[in-house]
Amino acid sequence: MKLIDCRQLQKTYADKQVLNGVNFTVKQGEFFGLVGVNGCGKSTLIKCILNLCAIDAGSITLSGHSHYKDKARNFIAYLPDQFSLPVWLKTSDFLYYMLKLHNVPRQDKVIHAMLVSLGLETHILRLSVKQLSKGMAQKIGLAICLLSRKPLLILDEPMSGLDPEARVLLKRQLQRAKQNGISIFFSSHILADVDELADTMAVLHHAKMRFTGSPDIFKEDYQGETLEQAYMNCIG
């Protein structure tokens, strides 16, 4: 089953073409990693998928529904690349509110276990949002997505602001989510993470998909011992 199906996407900002004939699919149970240089259009592509940004041409379907329809996004949890929390709330208030939007009942033991699994102490719930560091706020956003019970998570630079220990803990939770049948579409500029997590990767460069396939095939096609070497050969 295709959870995301993008066909011939076109997107232009002013006189700059950001997406030019972009095609790809994300299947059920798949981890799909999108890579590209800063400013290449990764976040724009994600916003187009979620209908937060209008496309100029092409089509996007989510689980068989047009991305224009609200019901197409009912099964998705999304973490944007610049995740900021409302500073006037307590952390607990924000987290409980977001879970309510996802129709997830409040279960304190489950919530506390998820926070601990991401390296957060449960007393963080009593803090004001404005007291959180960038890394703490990022972990709260990730916890909400992982607790959402949605079959597809769309994560834009999920490792942003995380220290090495937090990245290891997050990868552990993502792998656990995969074992539970969760699909993930994520963008990243950390190629080692893509190599470790992604079943399928895509390279967005100069508005086009230069490659779509497994990281191993990418390294073979572009003659790189590492994903970094293959990536430089690809865009070079």
C-alpha positions in Angstrom: 0.0 0.0 0.0 1.3 3.5 -0.9 1.0 5.9 2.0 2.6 8.7 0.0 2.5 8.9 -3.8 3.9 12.0 -5.5 3.8 12.4 -9.3 5.4 15.1 -11.4 5.5 17.7 -8.7 6.3 21.3 -9.8 6.9 24.2 -7.4 8.3 27.6 -8.1 9.0 30.5 -5.7 9.3 33.8 -7.5 11.8 32.9 -10.3 13.4 29.9 -8.5 12.1 26.4 -9.4 12.3 24.3 -6.2 10.6 21.1 -7.4 10.7 20.0 -11.1 9.0 16.8 -12.0 9.5 15.1 -8.6 8.3 11.5 -8.4 8.4 9.1 -5.4 6.3 6.7 -3.3 6.5 5.7 0.4 5.1 2.3 1.1 3.5 0.9 4.3 6.1 -0.1 6.8 8.9 1.8 5.0 11.5 4.2 6.4 12.1 6.8 3.7 14.9 9.3 4.1 15.1 12.5 2.0 18.5 14.1 1.7 19.8 17.3 0.1 21.8 20.4 0.7 20.4 23.2 2.8 17.8 25.2 0.9 17.3 22.5 -1.8 13.6 22.2 -1.1 13.3 19.3 1.4 11.0 21.3 3.8 9.0 22.7 0.9 8.4 19.2 -0.4 7.1 18.1 3.0 4.9 21.1 3.3 3.5 20.4 -0.2 2.7 16.8 0.9 0.8 18.1 3.9 -1.0 20.8 1.8 0.7 23.5 3.9 2.2 24.8 0.6 0.5 24.8 -2.8 1.9 22.9 -5.7 2.0 24.4 -9.2 1.4 21.1 -11.0 1.4 17.3 -10.3 -0.5 15.2 -7.8 -0.1 13.9 -4.3 -2.1 11.2 -2.7 -1.9 10.0 0.9 -3.2 6.5 1.5 -5.1 6.8 -1.8 -6.7 10.2 -0.9 -5.9 13.5 -2.6 -3.7 15.5 -0.3 -6.2 18.4 -0.6 -8.7 16.5 1.5 -8.6 16.8 5.3 -9.1 13.0 5.8 -5.9 12.3 3.9 -4.0 13.7 6.9 -5.9 11.9 9.6 -3.3 9.1 9.9 -0.3 11.4 10.0 1.8 12.9 12.8 4.1 15.7 11.7 7.2 17.4 13.2 8.3 20.5 11.4 12.0 21.5 11.0 11.6 24.6 13.1 9.6 23.3 16.0 8.7 26.0 18.6 6.3 25.6 21.5 3.9 28.2 22.8 5.9 29.9 25.5 2.9 30.8 27.7 2.0 27.1 28.4 3.4 24.6 30.8 5.1 21.6 29.1 2.4 19.2 30.4 -0.4 21.4 29.1 1.0 21.5 25.6 1.8 17.8 25.5 -1.7 16.8 26.8 -3.4 19.2 24.3 -1.5 17.7 21.4 -2.3 14.2 22.4 -5.9 15.2 22.6 -5.8 16.5 19.1 -4.5 13.1 18.1 -7.4 11.4 20.0 -4.9 9.7 22.3 -6.2 9.2 25.8 -3.9 10.5 28.6 -2.0 7.7 30.1 0.7 9.1 32.5 2.7 5.9 32.7 3.0 5.6 29.0 3.8 9.3 28.6 6.5 9.1 31.4 8.0 6.0 29.8 8.3 7.7 26.4 9.9 10.8 27.9 12.5 8.7 29.8 13.2 6.7 26.7 14.2 9.9 24.9 16.4 11.0 27.8 14.0 13.4 29.5 13.2 13.5 33.2 9.5 13.5 34.0 9.8 16.7 36.1 10.1 18.5 32.8 6.3 18.4 32.6 6.1 20.9 35.4 8.3 23.4 33.7 7.1 26.3 31.6 7.8 25.8 27.9 10.0 28.9 27.9 12.4 27.1 30.3 13.1 24.3 27.8 16.2 24.1 25.8 16.0 23.6 22.0 16.9 19.9 22.5 14.3 19.4 25.2 11.6 21.0 23.0 12.6 18.8 20.1 12.3 15.7 22.3 8.8 16.8 23.4 7.8 17.1 19.7 9.2 13.7 18.9 7.5 12.2 22.0 4.2 13.5 20.8 4.7 12.0 17.3 5.7 8.7 18.8 2.7 8.7 21.2 0.2 9.7 18.5 -0.6 6.2 17.4 -0.5 7.4 13.8 0.7 4.9 11.2 2.8 7.5 9.3 5.2 9.9 10.9 6.6 12.8 8.8 9.7 14.2 10.5 11.6 17.2 9.1 15.2 17.0 10.4 14.2 15.0 13.5 17.8 15.0 14.9 18.0 18.8 14.9 19.2 20.1 18.3 19.9 16.6 19.7 23.2 15.7 21.3 24.8 12.3 20.4 23.2 10.4 23.3 19.7 11.8 22.4 20.2 10.7 18.8 21.0 7.2 19.9 18.0 7.1 22.1 15.7 8.4 19.3 17.0 5.9 16.8 16.2 3.2 19.3 12.6 4.5 19.6 12.3 4.8 15.8 13.4 1.2 15.4 10.8 0.1 18.0 8.2 2.0 16.1 9.2 0.2 12.9 8.7 -3.1 14.6 5.2 -2.0 15.4 4.5 -1.3 11.7 4.9 2.5 11.8 6.1 4.1 8.5 8.4 7.2 8.6 9.2 9.8 6.0 12.1 11.9 7.3 14.5 14.5 6.0 18.0 14.8 7.1 21.4 16.2 6.2 23.1 13.6 8.5 23.9 10.9 6.0 25.1 8.4 8.6 21.6 8.5 10.1 20.0 7.9 6.7 22.3 5.0 6.1 21.4 3.5 9.4 17.6 4.1 9.4 16.3 4.3 5.8 15.1 1.4 3.7 14.8 3.8 0.9 16.5 7.2 0.4 16.0 10.0 -2.2 18.5 12.7 -3.2 16.8 16.1 -4.0 19.3 18.3 -5.9 18.6 21.3 -8.2 14.8 20.7 -8.0 15.0 17.1 -9.2 15.3 13.7 -7.6 18.8 12.5 -8.5 18.3 9.1 -7.0 15.7 7.0 -5.3 16.5 3.5 -3.9 18.3 1.8 -1.0 21.4 3.3 0.6 23.4 0.2 -0.4 22.5 0.6 -4.1 23.2 4.3 -3.8 26.8 3.6 -2.6 27.2 1.0 -5.4 25.9 3.3 -8.2 27.9 6.3 -7.1 31.0 4.4 -6.1 31.3 5.4 -2.5 32.5 3.4 0.5 30.4 5.6 2.7 27.1 7.4 2.0 28.9 10.7 2.3 31.4 9.8 -0.5 28.6 8.5 -2.7 26.6 11.6 -2.1 29.4 13.9 -3.2 29.9 11.9 -6.3 26.1 12.1 -7.0 25.8 15.9 -6.7 29.2 16.5 -8.2 
